[in-house]
Amino acid sequence: MDLTKGVPVAIRLKTEVTQNNEFQEFLFDLQGQVVKMGDTLYIRYKEVQDDQSEIPVTMKISPDGTIQLIRSGEMRLRLKFVYREKADTSYQTPYGVMFFSTYTSNLHFSLKDQPTSGKVSVDYDLFTAGDKIGEYKLSLEFTA
């Protein structure tokens, strides 16, 4: 399958969040697209909010093994995940810019042909001003 032209995929997104000793789990079944540009793979989908608005999201998987999660729209967020490293980022809100960092404890990506499918797993801690906000586990599976 030619990923350079983009392939429609079904996406199952699961996020587990632990903040202040409270656990929440979010599950989403979405439609999206996988596109390969050079050696970089992009998974694109729209996140539906409570008010039914949609936020474009792109997961960028680079050949060096780093993964970026980019949320567009009024509030722009770019989280960078590098295995066992801390990565700084910013979050553009209508009220100004907030600064965060991630520490990625687990990072895994697999891609298969026939049918085109894959899985991304990222476990990370989120910090602001040196304080830990929470622990996150993100799992995204896609199938053409």
N, C-alpha and C positions, 0 to 999 in steps of 0.2 A: 504494500500500500504506500502511495506517495505522500509522505507527511509534509512535503514542502508546499503543497497546495492547501493543506488543512484538512483534517478528518473530523467529522462530527462524532462525538462520543457521549455515552451515558456516564455520569459521574456520581459516585457515592462519597460524600464528604462527612467525616466524623471528627468532631473536636471535643476533647475533654479538658475542662478547666478546673483547677483547684486554686481558690483564693480564700484567704482568711479561714482556713480549715473547712471550707464549703466546696462541694463537688457539683459540677454541672456537666451535662453531656448534650451535645447538639448533633443531630443527624439531618443531612440534606441529600435528596436525590435530585440531580440537576442535569441539564443538557449543556454541553460545552463543545469545545473544539481543541484539537491538538495540532500544533504547527511546528515544523522543524525549520529553523533558519540557520544555515551553516551547521555547526555542531551543537547548537543550543536548542533545547526543546521548550516550547511554551504550551501551557495548558490554560485555556481561557474559559471563563464561565461568568454568569451573573448571579450575585448573591441577592436574594429577595429579602427585604426588610419587613418589619412588622406592618408598616404603612403601605406595603406592596410596591414600594419603589425598588429599583434595581441598581446595584453597585457593580460595575465591571471589576473583575478580579483576574489577575494573571499570575500564574506560578511559572517562574523562569528557572529552568534546570540547566546549569552551565556545565561544560565539559570538565571543569576542575572540581566538580562535585558540590559546589555551593548551590543553594536554592534561595530564590527571592520570592516573597509573596507581596504582590503589588495590588493595593486596592485604590481605585480611581474615584473620581467624583468630587463632591464638595469637601470631603475629608479624605485627604490623600495619606496613605500609609505604605511604607516600603520596609518590610522586615527581611533581614538577611540572615540566613542560617549557614554556619560553617561548623563542621563537626568538631566538637570539643574546643570551640573558640568563642570569644565574646565579640559581638558585632554591634556597632552603634548605628542608630537610625533615628529618623524624625517622623512626626505625625502632624500633618498640616490640618488644623481645625479652623472653623470660622473665628475662633477666639485667639488664634495665634499658633505658634509651633511648639509642640511638646517633644522632648527628647527621651529616647528609650535605648536600651541595649538588650540583646538576646544572648543567652548562653545555650548552645545546642548540645544536648547530651546524647541524642540518637538521631541519625540521619541516614535514610535508606531510600534508594530509588531503583525500580526495576521496570524494564520495558520488554514487551513480547510482540512478535508478529503472529498473524493468522489466528484469530483476529488481533488487530492492534489493540493492546491493552497494557496497563501498567499500574504501579502502585508507588505512592510517595508516603513515607512516614517521617515525621519530625517531632521530637520531644524537646521542649525548650523551656527555659526559665526566662521571665520578662522582668526587667529592672528599670526603675526611673530614679535618678539622683542617687544611685548606689543602693537603693532599697528594692528588695524583691517584691514584685507585685503578685506573681503567681506562677504556677506550673501549668504547662500546656502540652497536650498531645494532639497532633493533627495527623489524620490519615485520609488520603485521597486515593480512590481507586477509579480507573476509567477503562471503558471497553467500547470499541467501535461497533 
